[in-house]
Amino acid sequence: MHRVNLADLGYGPFFADQIVESPDDRWPGRVVRMDGIRAHVWGATGQVAVDVPGKLRSARDGGAVVGDWVLVRTGPNPVMDRVLRRRTQLTRASAGLRAREQVIAANVDLVFLVMGLDGDFSPARLERYLATVADSGAEAVVLLTKAGQCGDVPTKLDRLAPVLGATPCHAIDVVDDIEADRPQMYASAGTTVAVLGSSGAGKSTLVNHLMGSDEMATASVRAHDCRGRHTTTHRQLLRTPSGAVLIDNPGMRELSLWIENAGLEQAFDDLAELAAACRFVDCSHLHEPGCAVRAAVERGEISRERVDRYVKLQQEVAVTSQRRSVHERRRAERLQGRMYRQAIAARRRGGAG
């Protein structure tokens, strides 16, 4: 049987230290794909299909997601035993009035933020992605796709300059061979790279390019808005020929933030630096006297549009923070209730003996 070096999949001391005292019939592996009650896990002997107990099926309640390192219990039917603590995690708020945390991918080192240079181009949406990645603990690289179809690449790069800060950005076209080798320069052996972007941005084409084969299905985009269908319908982990670990994700039509303020401030580091000079610590940058951010707008140093987006996202993060508090309290109550029921059941079993 072909042996796999777990280090090539991203395994290291951070995870190994969590299983020092685990029973001998447990082995570590990385989640390749989740299929409800079953998961595909990559271990030292290759990929294995394992059963997933109910308590580990819901990502909202600490269950496994693609990219997680887990312990698997050996047996005729291997079973996922527990999820190891994550180094990083990409999250968003699920849709609906009762928004909850949705983990997109776990233990990611680098995120390719893919945005088309056609109708998909949106500096405002990119700010959301950058804030999400900053909050996750991973690094970001922006890849502007379809450069061969765009006649004003320099203009669009200029529009993104205030948004990007120090984040690397490359205009590429893997079909027309424009800077097509750039993504591979970042996807080095042992690095876990997640690919995020909206539908039709060119993620599947990029994944196929990195894999050197038609691993993912692709589809054309709509002519009126350059948006595509969800050709990627599930998250999965892949190994590229160069040895990188790739996590492909379905296209997202909307990215609702589920982050801390620190992630937002990193994405808007220029405004956060200005805000430190505001007269009031809790300045909303709307009407308070002595606002350094508004003063910078009046001097023409930053655009009013970027400030407006910053304020809007600050408000969104504040609302999300309230939801997080409620979510975490309810989760703690559920866990406490589960432990209470287990304790009662154990006492009853002891009494019956």
C-alpha atoms as one frame of an Amber mdcrd trajectory, in Angstrom:
protein
   0.000   0.000   0.000   1.300   3.445  -0.898   2.485   5.333   2.189   1.844
   9.064   2.597   4.071  11.454   4.506   1.613  13.341   6.710   3.952  16.344
   6.789   3.294  16.733   3.061  -0.395  17.140   3.932   0.344  19.877   6.481
   0.783  17.782   9.605   3.210  19.089  12.232   3.895  19.551  15.962   0.797
  21.722  16.485  -1.409  18.712  15.720   0.914  15.950  16.937   1.051  17.508
  20.425  -2.731  17.105  20.684  -2.650  13.305  20.354   0.302  12.353  22.560
  -1.935  10.503  25.023  -4.405   9.051  22.518  -5.063   5.264  22.447  -2.974
   3.147  20.073  -5.993   2.295  17.907  -6.348   5.927  16.785  -4.565   7.471
  13.802  -4.450  11.066  12.503  -5.753  12.038   9.102  -6.921  15.062   7.168
 -10.497  15.516   5.966 -10.659  15.494   2.167 -14.416  15.647   1.790 -17.543
  15.481   3.960 -20.519  13.475   2.703 -22.992  13.604   5.549 -22.580  10.435
   7.616 -19.328   9.572   5.814 -16.073  11.403   5.282 -13.029  10.804   3.124
  -9.901  11.112   5.272  -6.302  11.128   4.070  -4.048   9.188   6.403  -0.587
   7.644   6.250  -1.841   4.736   4.098  -3.889   6.844   1.684  -7.525   7.906
   1.562 -10.021   6.028   3.727 -13.805   6.358   3.957 -14.815   6.679   7.615
 -18.103   6.889   9.478 -18.891  10.235  11.105 -20.850  10.161  14.388 -23.684
  12.617  14.757 -21.798  14.911  17.142 -19.113  15.539  14.477 -21.380  16.130
  11.466 -22.406  19.703  12.212 -19.665  22.266  11.586 -21.718  24.757  13.616
 -21.194  22.660  16.745 -17.532  21.781  16.413 -17.955  19.109  13.753 -15.446
  18.344  11.036 -14.941  20.385   7.851 -12.649  19.993   4.863  -9.054  20.668
   5.907  -9.520  19.502   9.494  -7.103  17.092  11.124  -9.033  14.369  12.917
  -8.404  11.185  14.888  -9.861   8.028  13.370 -10.602   4.898  15.379  -9.343
   1.768  13.639 -11.725  -1.131  12.997 -13.700  -2.994  10.313 -15.613   0.270
   9.858 -13.253   3.149  10.768 -14.958   5.918  12.753 -14.002   9.567  13.191
 -13.220   9.959  16.878 -12.534  13.699  17.336 -11.501  16.888  15.560  -8.126
  18.338  16.473  -7.857  22.019  17.382  -7.420  24.218  14.292  -4.504  26.525
  13.507  -6.663  28.720  11.275 -10.232  28.698  10.034 -12.131  30.622   7.391
 -15.644  31.494   8.501 -18.675  33.402   7.346 -22.174  34.031   8.667 -24.767
  31.672   7.244 -27.689  33.194   5.346 -30.957  34.041   7.066 -32.195  36.056
  10.018 -30.754  33.550  12.501 -27.214  33.849  11.192 -24.756  31.327  12.554
 -21.080  30.697  12.081 -20.254  28.622   9.016 -16.709  27.302   8.762 -15.589
  27.329   5.122 -12.216  25.581   5.480  -9.774  24.704   8.248  -5.996  24.863
   8.721  -5.357  27.035   5.678  -1.993  28.758   5.172  -2.829  30.864   2.121
  -6.018  31.977   0.388  -6.255  32.729  -3.316  -8.939  35.435  -3.607 -10.118
  35.047  -7.189 -11.925  37.932  -8.897 -12.631  38.359 -12.586 -11.590  41.477
 -14.517 -15.016  41.455 -16.174 -18.395  42.127 -14.567 -17.239  40.210 -11.506
 -14.845  43.045 -10.581 -15.849  44.626  -7.257 -13.468  46.412  -4.845 -16.211
  46.428  -2.194 -16.602  42.656  -2.307 -12.836  42.186  -2.198 -12.705  44.197
   1.045 -15.041  41.630   2.608 -12.852  38.747   1.487  -9.697  40.440   2.747
 -11.278  41.063   6.157 -12.385  37.423   6.365  -8.910  36.114   5.520  -7.224
  38.537   7.937  -9.495  37.305  10.722  -8.758  33.658   9.917  -5.026  33.852
  10.553  -4.138  32.899   6.973  -2.401  35.021   4.326  -4.084  36.308   1.152
  -3.069  36.649  -2.491  -5.461  38.342  -4.928  -5.670  36.816  -8.401  -7.483
  38.922 -11.000  -8.550  36.475 -13.691  -9.474  36.881 -17.379  -6.777  39.496
 -17.969  -6.710  38.591 -21.655 -10.290  39.834 -22.032  -9.730  43.122 -20.183
  -8.583  46.230 -22.037  -7.956  48.406 -18.983  -6.038  46.267 -16.476  -3.868
  49.189 -15.195  -6.968  51.267 -14.447  -8.549  48.481 -12.429  -5.319  47.839
 -10.555  -5.237  51.541  -9.639  -8.790  51.257  -8.289  -7.723  48.353  -6.080
  -4.562  49.996  -4.708  -6.255  51.502  -1.598  -8.041  48.206  -0.946  -5.022
  45.930  -1.291  -2.494  47.610   0.964   0.433  45.183   1.142  -1.556  42.188
  -0.151   0.037  40.706  -3.304  -2.136  41.032  -6.411  -1.646  39.637  -9.914
  -3.664  40.019 -13.113  -3.559  36.605 -14.757  -5.144  34.558 -17.507  -4.274
  30.857 -17.437  -6.161  30.309 -20.709  -4.301  33.020 -22.648  -1.043  32.340
 -20.750  -0.783  35.752 -19.086   1.219  35.479 -15.837  -0.056  31.898 -15.721
   2.863  30.723 -13.572   2.198  33.252 -10.783  -0.230  31.106  -8.720   2.188
  28.177  -8.734   4.888  30.371  -7.188   2.763  30.593  -4.036   1.428  27.015
  -4.016   4.610  25.347  -2.757   4.910  21.819  -1.396   3.252  21.334   1.997
   1.333  24.634   1.796  -2.454  24.510   2.186  -4.149  26.913  -0.215  -7.884
  27.680  -0.236  -9.512  29.127  -3.348 -12.330  31.637  -2.732 -14.360  33.813
  -5.042 -17.784  34.349  -6.541 -19.441  32.099  -9.111 -17.949  32.605 -12.566
 -14.733  34.208 -11.308 -12.604  31.427 -12.789 -11.830  29.334  -9.708 -12.379
  25.971 -11.378 -10.233  27.000 -14.344  -7.497  28.028 -11.919  -7.760  24.740
  -9.989  -7.505  22.765 -13.235  -4.424  24.786 -14.171  -2.756  24.065 -10.824
  -3.694  20.393 -11.013  -2.498  20.056 -14.601  -5.761  18.336 -15.571  -9.489
  18.922 -15.900 -10.125  18.071 -12.256 -13.063  20.467 -11.924 -15.946  21.105
 -14.302 -16.167  24.592 -15.792 -19.045  26.531 -17.310 -19.603  29.748 -19.214
 -20.813  32.902 -17.479 -23.964  34.881 -18.190 -23.429  37.650 -20.708 -25.428
  40.341 -18.885 -23.607  40.205 -15.543 -20.616  37.860 -16.077 -21.779  35.607
 -13.242 -21.611  31.838 -13.485 -23.320  28.720 -12.218 -21.935  26.800  -9.242
 -19.751  24.355 -11.170 -18.081  23.398  -7.871 -20.883  22.055  -5.667 -18.871
  20.776  -2.699 -15.682  21.523  -0.833 -12.817  19.121  -1.262  -9.104  18.798
  -0.664  -6.725  18.062  -3.557  -2.990  17.471  -3.920  -1.301  19.391  -6.747
   1.615  17.882  -8.719   3.910  20.371  -6.933   2.881  18.974  -3.548   0.608
  21.793  -2.384  -2.688  21.005  -0.667  -5.580  22.740  -2.428  -9.054  23.339
  -0.981 -11.585  24.264  -3.629 -14.836  25.920  -2.573 -18.188  26.523  -4.258
 -18.667  30.069  -5.535 -20.231  32.471  -3.047 -22.845  34.968  -4.206 -22.618
  36.733  -0.860 -20.069  36.756   1.955 -21.619  37.793   5.249 -18.968  38.620
   7.820 -18.458  36.527  10.956 -15.264  38.119  12.213 -13.711  40.114  15.032
 -12.866  43.811  14.729  -9.176  42.943  14.357  -9.813  41.322  10.992 -11.641
  44.399   9.748  -8.906  46.726  10.962  -6.268  44.676   9.144  -8.264  44.889
   5.916  -8.688  48.644   6.415  -5.323  49.309   8.032  -5.080  52.760   6.413
  -8.364  53.869   7.999  -7.621  52.134  11.304  -4.387  54.109  11.543  -6.222
  57.368  10.899  -8.977  56.460  13.347  -6.389  56.204  16.143  -6.056  59.999
  15.903  -9.795  60.707  16.243 -10.795  62.768  19.272 -13.200  60.090  20.487
 -12.174  56.452  20.903 -15.600  55.242  19.733 -15.804  57.694  16.824 -18.241
  56.521  14.153 -16.576  58.756  11.512 -19.979  60.170  10.629 -20.531  63.417
  12.555 -18.284  63.643  15.628 -15.949  66.663  15.938 -12.245  65.969  15.674
 -12.675  62.989  13.342  -9.296  62.308  11.685 -10.892  60.032   9.079 -13.287
  62.687   7.788 -10.453  65.217   7.802  -8.433  62.887   5.547 -11.405  62.679
   3.157 -11.601  66.474   3.001  -7.886  66.625   2.209  -8.407  64.146  -0.615
  -6.159  61.510   0.972  -8.819  58.793   0.987 -12.128  58.396  -0.824 -15.476
  58.957   0.821 -16.693  55.678  -0.775 -14.033  53.637   1.043 -14.860  55.293
   4.356 -18.569  54.632   3.808 -17.830  50.953   3.160 -15.645  50.805   6.270
 -18.395  52.281   8.437 -20.966  49.909   6.931 -18.799  46.865   7.650 -18.091
  48.109  11.175 -21.833  48.177  11.779 -22.207  44.699  10.291 -19.431  43.348
  12.512 -21.115  44.897  15.570 -24.385  43.124  14.760 -22.510  39.884  14.089
 -20.720  40.222  17.430 -24.075  40.250  19.198 -25.127  37.163  17.260 -21.834
  35.469  18.121 -22.455  36.068  21.812 -25.916  34.513  21.583 -24.585  31.632
  19.461 -21.735  30.875  21.870 -24.031  31.036  24.913 -26.541  28.649  23.320
 -23.750  26.309  22.267 -22.413  26.250  25.836 -25.939  25.513  27.092 -26.295
  22.628  24.633 -22.948  21.165  25.685 -23.836  21.507  29.355 -27.195  19.840
  28.735 -25.515  16.982  26.863 -23.021  16.417  29.699 -25.877  16.473  32.231
 -27.841  13.840  30.288 -24.735  11.665  29.902 -24.053  11.888  33.648 -27.634
  10.827  34.461 -27.427   7.937  31.998 -24.127   6.798  33.528 -25.624   6.833
  37.052 -28.609   4.811  35.854 -26.360   2.229  34.228 -24.342   2.025  37.442
 -27.471   1.556  39.507 -28.795  -1.145  37.183 -25.532  -3.069  37.665
